[in-house]
Amino acid sequence: MSENAAPRSSALLKFVVFSLFGLFMFFFKLEWLSPNLKSVPVDFIVGSLQSRAMPAVKIFILAVMYVGAAMPFIKGTWNKNGMDIFMSIAKVCGAVIGTILYFNLWQSNAWLWRGDIGPFLFNKLAIPVGLVIPIGSVFLAFLASYGLMEFIGVLVDCVMRPLFRTPGRSAIDAVASFVGSYSIALIITNGVYRSNRYTAREAAVIATGFSTVSMTFLLVVARTLGLMDHWTPYFFVAMLVTFVVTAITARLWPLCSIPDTYFGGAAAPEPQLEGGRLERAWQIGIRTADAQPNVFKLCGDNLWAGLKMAFAVIPAITSVGLLGLWLAEFTPVFDWFGYIFYPFFKVFGVAQPVLGGKAAAICLPEMFLPAILIKSSGTMLLKFVIAVVSISEILFFSASIPCIMGTDIPLKMRDILVIWFERVVLSILITVPIGMWMGFSDAVQAVAK
């Protein structure tokens, strides 16, 4: 269809129907239909597979680990650079660990078989993420390919660009993270980047700034730290701090130094439209829907892209997560590392600054570890601050970092670690005054284990 030609009626139908279906799958809360259904449809499908077909699901996840471990060696990419060597070895180790956990081997190792170690990594991380990536990728075709992102992008571009230096369509990624999960948001980001609608810098800002854990994880953290009586302010403060920190880090090195280049070398062509903002948004949404291939081909392509991402992510999640948990429990690495953050708690006069520093440091291997560390000994102010920091830091080795490394976004491990440090420091500096202003005290509140 030429730029000036009128869109076909079928394009309008695809834009409206398929986009609404995509919104339904990712954002419609099923508890409106039944109080027992507290998830969105994509998450409901994943949960149903886990509850009704777990034996087959475990075999699928183990197969994903094996394929993921083998692919770098089959393709000959395992030794391209130091990070590729590390990740390739991590994938092999992940497949070995997955085998041990699946076949119930080496049960003499009580630590590995502790509920919050091996079973947690396999059942609560590898399986859900290994299902949501390919399943979410299929339904992503409806959310991201039929004009909805372009429609919203035109409407909110005037807000997103000044604040975050990203296009308006990146607002979808932010919402998908809080309502769905970081893995869904990263699927969206990588897909849009590969289609040349994000530059490398924009994709990097979005992946490290918006792809945080879902609302369900916020609930788990709040329950663990005894903050459910403050759930509403906690949720909104966590969102606010996350996005304020993203607006700042987008202007700091290394994100500001990533070039504005496109995956395919040039930006995807977008028609020049006239009229008001709403009219232009409507036109570009319909034109985008009209340009898409057959829906079954699009879903098939997305499924294969999701499977490839799962191959890259799932074995790495298992081994890197286990390494982080081992380092946190059996070495003083994070005790030493925590002293880097000690001054940022001390400057505000926060009680237990050493504990706060360690909690901030320990969110690098796994975002839930800080809550476990301080749940029975931290003060209310410290619990509130760490509860927010563990969400707004976004980057952690047990899941989100391997997910990012599994995308095509050009971020080096050095960049990710620097961005993580910036996010933790900024989150502490912003959240502590907010917690004090909200009246959280340094009194210790015991939480039942």
C-alpha positions as CSV (number, residue, x, y, z in Angstrom):
1,M,0.0,0.0,0.0
2,S,1.4,3.4,-1.0
3,E,1.9,6.1,1.6
4,N,-1.0,8.2,0.4
5,A,-3.4,5.3,-0.4
6,A,-6.4,4.8,1.8
7,P,-6.1,1.8,4.1
8,R,-8.3,-1.2,3.3
9,S,-11.2,-2.1,5.6
10,S,-9.5,-5.3,6.5
11,A,-6.6,-3.3,7.9
12,L,-9.0,-1.4,10.2
13,L,-10.4,-4.7,11.4
14,K,-6.9,-6.2,12.0
15,F,-5.8,-3.1,13.9
16,V,-8.8,-3.1,16.2
17,V,-9.5,-6.8,16.7
18,F,-5.9,-8.1,16.9
19,S,-4.7,-5.2,19.1
20,L,-7.6,-5.7,21.5
21,F,-6.9,-9.4,21.6
22,G,-3.2,-8.6,22.4
23,L,-4.3,-6.3,25.2
24,F,-6.6,-8.9,26.5
25,M,-3.9,-11.6,26.6
26,F,-1.3,-9.5,28.4
27,F,-3.3,-7.0,30.5
28,F,-6.8,-8.2,31.2
29,K,-7.1,-9.3,34.8
30,L,-9.1,-12.6,34.9
31,E,-10.3,-12.0,38.4
32,W,-12.9,-9.8,36.9
33,L,-14.4,-13.1,35.6
34,S,-13.7,-15.1,38.7
35,P,-12.1,-14.2,42.1
36,N,-10.0,-17.4,41.9
37,L,-8.3,-16.2,38.7
38,K,-5.8,-13.5,39.7
39,S,-3.6,-13.4,36.6
40,V,-3.6,-12.2,33.0
41,P,-4.5,-14.8,30.3
42,V,-0.8,-15.4,29.2
43,D,0.1,-16.0,32.8
44,F,-3.0,-18.2,33.3
45,I,-1.9,-20.4,30.3
46,V,1.5,-20.8,31.8
47,G,0.1,-21.5,35.3
48,S,-2.4,-24.0,33.8
49,L,0.4,-25.9,32.0
50,Q,2.3,-26.1,35.3
51,S,-0.6,-27.3,37.3
52,R,-2.0,-29.8,34.8
53,A,1.0,-31.0,32.7
54,M,4.0,-30.6,35.0
55,P,5.7,-33.8,34.0
56,A,5.6,-32.8,30.3
57,V,6.6,-29.2,31.2
58,K,9.7,-30.4,33.2
59,I,10.8,-32.5,30.2
60,F,10.3,-29.5,27.9
61,I,12.4,-27.3,30.2
62,L,15.1,-29.9,30.4
63,A,15.1,-30.2,26.6
64,V,15.4,-26.4,26.4
65,M,18.4,-26.5,28.7
66,Y,20.1,-29.2,26.6
67,V,19.5,-27.4,23.3
68,G,20.6,-24.1,24.8
69,A,23.8,-25.6,26.2
70,A,24.6,-27.2,22.8
71,M,23.8,-24.3,20.5
72,P,26.9,-22.1,21.1
73,F,29.1,-25.1,20.3
74,I,27.1,-26.2,17.2
75,K,27.2,-22.6,15.9
76,G,30.8,-22.2,16.8
77,T,30.1,-19.0,18.7
78,W,31.1,-20.2,22.2
79,N,34.6,-18.7,22.1
80,K,34.1,-15.4,20.3
81,N,35.0,-13.4,23.4
82,G,35.3,-13.7,27.2
83,M,31.6,-13.2,27.8
84,D,30.6,-15.8,25.2
85,I,32.9,-18.3,26.8
86,F,31.5,-17.6,30.3
87,M,27.9,-17.8,29.1
88,S,28.5,-21.0,27.1
89,I,30.1,-22.7,30.2
90,A,27.2,-21.3,32.3
91,K,24.7,-22.9,29.9
92,V,26.4,-26.3,30.1
93,C,26.5,-26.0,33.9
94,G,22.8,-25.1,33.9
95,A,22.0,-28.2,31.8
96,V,23.9,-30.3,34.3
97,I,22.2,-28.7,37.3
98,G,18.8,-29.2,35.5
99,T,19.6,-32.9,35.0
100,I,20.5,-33.3,38.7
101,L,17.3,-31.6,39.8
102,Y,15.0,-33.4,37.3
103,F,16.3,-36.9,38.1
104,N,16.7,-36.2,41.9
105,L,20.4,-37.0,41.8
106,W,23.1,-36.0,44.4
107,Q,20.6,-35.8,47.2
108,S,23.4,-36.1,49.7
109,N,24.0,-32.3,49.0
110,A,21.4,-30.9,51.5
111,W,22.2,-27.3,50.5
112,L,21.4,-27.8,46.8
113,W,18.1,-29.5,47.7
114,R,17.0,-26.9,50.1
115,G,13.6,-25.5,49.1
116,D,15.0,-22.0,48.5
117,I,18.0,-23.1,46.4
118,G,17.7,-25.9,43.8
119,P,13.9,-26.4,43.8
120,F,13.4,-22.6,43.8
121,L,15.7,-22.1,40.8
122,F,14.1,-25.0,38.8
123,N,10.5,-24.7,39.7
124,K,10.0,-21.0,40.4
125,L,12.4,-19.5,37.9
126,A,13.4,-21.9,35.0
127,I,10.0,-23.4,34.5
128,P,7.8,-20.2,34.6
129,V,10.3,-18.2,32.5
130,G,10.9,-21.1,30.1
131,L,7.2,-21.3,29.4
132,V,6.3,-17.6,29.3
133,I,9.0,-16.7,26.8
134,P,7.8,-18.9,23.9
135,I,4.1,-18.6,24.8
136,G,4.3,-14.9,25.4
137,S,6.1,-14.5,22.0
138,V,3.2,-16.1,20.1
139,F,0.6,-13.6,21.6
140,L,3.2,-10.8,21.3
141,A,2.4,-10.8,17.6
142,F,-1.0,-9.3,18.3
143,L,0.3,-6.8,20.9
144,A,3.3,-5.5,19.0
145,S,2.8,-6.0,15.3
146,Y,-0.7,-4.8,14.4
147,G,-0.3,-1.1,15.0
148,L,-1.1,-0.7,18.7
149,M,2.5,0.3,19.6
150,E,2.6,2.8,16.8
151,F,-0.8,4.2,17.9
152,I,0.2,4.6,21.6
153,G,3.7,5.8,20.5
154,V,2.3,8.8,18.7
155,L,0.0,9.7,21.6
156,V,2.7,9.6,24.4
157,D,5.8,10.4,22.4
158,C,5.7,14.0,23.7
159,V,6.1,12.5,27.3
160,M,8.4,9.6,26.8
161,R,11.1,11.4,24.7
162,P,11.7,14.3,27.1
163,L,11.7,12.1,30.2
164,F,13.4,8.9,29.0
165,R,14.8,9.7,25.6
166,T,12.8,6.8,24.1
167,P,10.0,6.7,21.6
168,G,6.4,6.7,22.9
169,R,5.9,3.1,22.0
170,S,8.3,2.2,24.8
171,A,5.4,2.9,27.3
172,I,4.1,-0.6,26.3
173,D,7.3,-2.1,27.6
174,A,6.9,-0.4,31.0
175,V,3.3,-1.5,31.4
176,A,4.1,-5.0,30.3
177,S,6.8,-5.4,33.0
178,F,4.6,-4.3,35.9
179,V,1.5,-6.2,34.7
180,G,3.3,-9.2,33.1
181,S,7.0,-9.8,33.7
182,Y,10.4,-8.6,32.7
183,S,10.7,-11.5,30.3
184,I,7.6,-10.4,28.4
185,A,8.9,-6.8,28.3
186,L,12.3,-8.0,27.0
187,I,10.5,-10.0,24.3
188,I,8.7,-6.9,23.2
189,T,11.8,-4.7,23.3
190,N,14.0,-7.2,21.4
191,G,11.3,-7.7,18.8
192,V,10.8,-4.0,18.2
193,Y,14.6,-3.5,18.1
194,R,15.0,-6.2,15.5
195,S,12.3,-4.6,13.4
196,N,14.3,-1.4,13.4
197,R,11.8,0.7,15.4
198,Y,14.2,1.2,18.3
199,T,17.8,2.2,18.0
200,A,20.5,0.4,20.0
201,R,20.6,3.1,22.6
202,E,16.8,3.2,23.0
203,A,16.6,-0.5,23.3
204,A,19.3,-0.5,25.9
205,V,17.6,2.2,28.0
206,I,14.3,0.3,27.8
207,A,15.8,-3.1,28.6
208,T,17.7,-1.8,31.7
209,G,15.1,0.8,32.7
210,F,11.6,-0.6,32.3
211,S,12.0,-4.4,32.3
212,T,11.5,-4.8,36.0
213,V,9.7,-7.6,37.9
214,S,5.9,-7.9,37.8
215,M,3.4,-6.7,40.3
216,T,3.2,-10.3,41.7
217,F,6.9,-10.0,42.8
218,L,6.1,-6.7,44.5
219,L,3.4,-8.5,46.4
220,V,5.8,-11.3,47.5
221,V,8.4,-8.8,48.6
222,A,5.8,-6.7,50.5
223,R,4.4,-9.8,52.2
224,T,7.9,-11.1,53.2
225,L,8.9,-7.7,54.7
226,G,5.6,-7.0,56.5
227,L,4.6,-4.1,54.3
228,M,1.2,-5.2,53.2
229,D,-0.4,-2.6,55.5
230,H,1.5,0.0,53.3
231,W,0.9,-1.9,50.0
232,T,-0.6,1.1,48.0
233,P,2.1,3.6,48.8
234,Y,4.8,1.0,48.4
235,F,3.6,0.0,44.9
236,F,3.4,3.6,43.7
237,V,6.7,4.6,45.3
238,A,8.4,1.6,43.7
239,M,7.0,2.6,40.2
240,L,8.0,6.2,40.8
241,V,11.5,5.5,41.9
242,T,12.0,3.0,39.0
243,F,11.0,5.5,36.4
244,V,12.8,8.5,37.9
245,V,16.0,6.4,38.1
246,T,15.5,5.4,34.5
247,A,15.2,9.0,33.4
248,I,18.5,9.8,35.1
249,T,20.5,6.8,34.0
250,A,19.4,7.4,30.4
251,R,21.6,10.5,30.6
252,L,24.6,8.8,32.3
253,W,27.4,6.7,30.9
254,P,27.3,4.0,29.6
255,L,23.7,4.4,28.2
256,C,24.3,7.8,26.8
257,S,27.3,6.6,24.8
258,I,25.5,3.7,23.0
259,P,25.0,4.8,19.4
260,D,21.6,5.5,17.9
261,T,22.1,2.8,15.2
262,Y,19.4,0.3,14.0
263,F,19.7,-3.5,14.1
264,G,19.3,-3.6,10.3
265,G,21.3,-0.5,9.6
266,A,18.4,1.9,9.0
267,A,15.1,2.8,10.7
268,A,11.9,1.1,9.6
269,P,10.1,3.4,7.2
270,E,7.2,5.3,8.9
271,P,4.8,7.3,6.8
272,Q,4.6,11.1,7.2
273,L,1.1,11.8,8.3
274,E,-0.9,15.0,8.8
275,G,-3.6,16.0,11.2
276,G,-3.9,16.1,15.0
277,R,-2.1,13.7,17.3
278,L,-5.0,11.4,17.7
279,E,-5.7,11.3,13.9
280,R,-2.0,10.6,13.1
281,A,-1.9,7.9,15.8
282,W,-5.1,6.2,14.3
283,Q,-3.7,6.4,10.7
284,I,-0.3,4.9,11.5
285,G,-1.9,2.1,13.5
286,I,-4.1,1.1,10.6
287,R,-1.2,1.4,8.1
288,T,1.0,-0.8,10.3
289,A,-1.7,-3.5,10.6
290,D,-2.2,-3.5,6.8
291,A,1.5,-4.1,6.2
292,Q,1.7,-7.3,8.3
293,P,2.0,-10.8,6.8
294,N,-0.4,-13.7,7.4
295,V,-1.2,-14.0,11.2
296,F,-0.2,-17.6,11.3
297,K,3.2,-16.9,9.8
298,L,3.7,-14.0,12.2
299,C,2.9,-16.1,15.2
300,G,5.1,-18.9,13.9
301,D,8.0,-16.5,13.5
302,N,7.5,-15.1,17.0
303,L,7.3,-18.6,18.5
304,W,10.6,-19.5,16.9
305,A,12.2,-16.3,18.1
306,G,10.8,-17.0,21.6
307,L,12.2,-20.5,21.6
308,K,15.7,-19.2,20.6
309,M,15.5,-16.7,23.5
310,A,14.5,-19.5,25.9
311,F,17.5,-21.6,24.7
312,A,19.8,-18.7,25.5
313,V,18.2,-17.8,28.9
314,I,17.0,-20.9,30.8
315,P,20.2,-22.8,31.3
316,A,22.0,-19.6,32.2
317,I,19.3,-18.6,34.8
318,T,19.8,-21.9,36.6
319,S,23.6,-21.9,36.8
320,V,24.2,-18.2,37.3
321,G,21.5,-18.0,39.9
322,L,22.9,-21.0,41.8
323,L,26.4,-19.4,41.8
324,G,25.0,-16.1,43.2
325,L,23.1,-17.9,45.9
326,W,26.2,-19.9,46.9
327,L,28.4,-16.8,47.0
328,A,25.9,-15.0,49.1
329,E,25.7,-17.8,51.7
330,F,29.2,-19.2,51.9
331,T,31.6,-16.4,51.1
332,P,32.1,-12.8,52.4
333,V,32.0,-11.4,48.9
334,F,28.7,-9.5,49.4
335,D,29.7,-8.4,52.9
336,W,32.7,-6.7,51.4
337,F,30.7,-5.4,48.4
338,G,28.1,-4.0,50.8
339,Y,30.5,-1.5,52.2
340,I,30.3,0.3,48.9
341,F,26.7,1.2,49.6
342,Y,27.3,1.8,53.4
343,P,27.9,5.6,53.0
344,F,24.6,6.1,51.2
345,F,22.7,4.8,54.2
346,K,25.0,6.4,56.7
347,V,24.6,9.9,55.2
348,F,20.9,9.9,56.0
349,G,21.4,8.5,59.5
350,V,19.6,5.2,58.7
351,A,20.0,2.6,61.4
352,Q,21.8,-0.6,60.5
353,P,23.7,0.9,57.5
354,V,26.0,-2.2,57.3
355,L,23.0,-4.5,56.9
356,G,21.5,-2.1,54.4
357,G,24.7,-2.1,52.4
358,K,24.8,-5.9,52.3
359,A,21.1,-6.1,51.3
360,A,21.7,-3.6,48.5
361,A,24.7,-5.6,47.2
362,I,23.0,-9.0,47.5
363,C,20.2,-8.0,45.1
364,L,22.7,-8.5,42.2
365,P,22.6,-12.3,42.2
366,E,18.8,-12.4,42.9
367,M,16.3,-9.6,43.6
368,F,14.5,-11.6,46.4
369,L,17.6,-12.3,48.5
370,P,17.6,-8.8,50.2
371,A,14.0,-9.5,51.5
372,I,15.2,-12.9,52.9
373,L,18.2,-11.2,54.5
374,I,16.4,-8.5,56.4
375,K,12.9,-9.8,57.0
376,S,13.5,-10.6,60.7
377,S,16.2,-8.1,61.7
378,G,15.8,-4.9,59.6
379,T,14.1,-1.7,60.8
380,M,10.8,-0.6,59.1
381,L,12.6,2.2,57.3
382,L,15.3,-0.2,56.0
383,K,12.7,-2.7,54.9
384,F,10.8,-0.1,53.0
385,V,14.0,1.2,51.3
386,I,15.2,-2.3,50.4
387,A,11.8,-3.4,49.2
388,V,11.9,-0.5,46.7
389,V,15.5,-0.9,45.8
390,S,15.1,-4.6,45.0
391,I,12.4,-3.7,42.4
392,S,14.0,-0.5,40.9
393,E,17.5,-2.0,40.5
394,I,16.0,-4.2,37.7
395,L,19.2,-6.1,36.9
396,F,20.0,-9.4,38.7
397,F,22.0,-12.5,37.7
398,S,19.4,-15.2,38.4
399,A,17.0,-14.0,35.7
400,S,17.0,-10.5,34.1
401,I,20.7,-10.2,33.2
402,P,20.8,-13.6,31.3
403,C,17.5,-12.6,29.6
404,I,19.1,-9.3,28.4
405,M,22.3,-11.2,27.3
406,G,20.0,-13.5,25.3
407,T,18.6,-10.6,23.3
408,D,20.2,-8.9,20.3
409,I,20.6,-5.6,22.3
410,P,24.3,-4.6,22.2
411,L,24.9,-4.4,26.0
412,K,28.2,-5.7,27.4
413,M,28.4,-7.2,30.9
414,R,30.5,-4.2,32.0
415,D,27.7,-1.9,30.9
416,I,25.1,-3.9,32.7
417,L,27.1,-3.9,36.0
418,V,27.7,-0.1,35.8
419,I,24.0,0.5,35.1
420,W,23.1,-1.8,38.0
421,F,25.4,0.2,40.4
422,E,24.0,3.5,39.2
423,R,20.4,2.3,39.7
424,V,21.1,1.0,43.2
425,V,22.8,4.2,44.4
426,L,20.1,6.4,42.9
427,S,17.3,4.3,44.3
428,I,18.8,4.5,47.8
429,L,19.3,8.3,47.6
430,I,15.7,8.8,46.3
431,T,13.9,6.2,48.5
432,V,15.4,7.0,51.9
433,P,14.0,10.6,52.1
434,I,10.6,9.4,50.8
435,G,10.5,6.7,53.5
436,M,11.4,9.2,56.2
437,W,8.8,11.6,54.9
438,M,6.2,8.8,54.9
439,G,6.9,8.2,58.6
440,F,8.7,4.9,58.5
441,S,10.7,4.6,61.7
442,D,13.9,2.7,62.6
443,A,12.0,0.5,65.0
444,V,12.5,-3.2,64.3
445,Q,9.4,-5.1,63.3
446,A,9.7,-8.9,63.6
447,V,8.2,-10.8,60.7
448,A,7.2,-14.4,61.0
449,K,9.5,-16.7,59.2
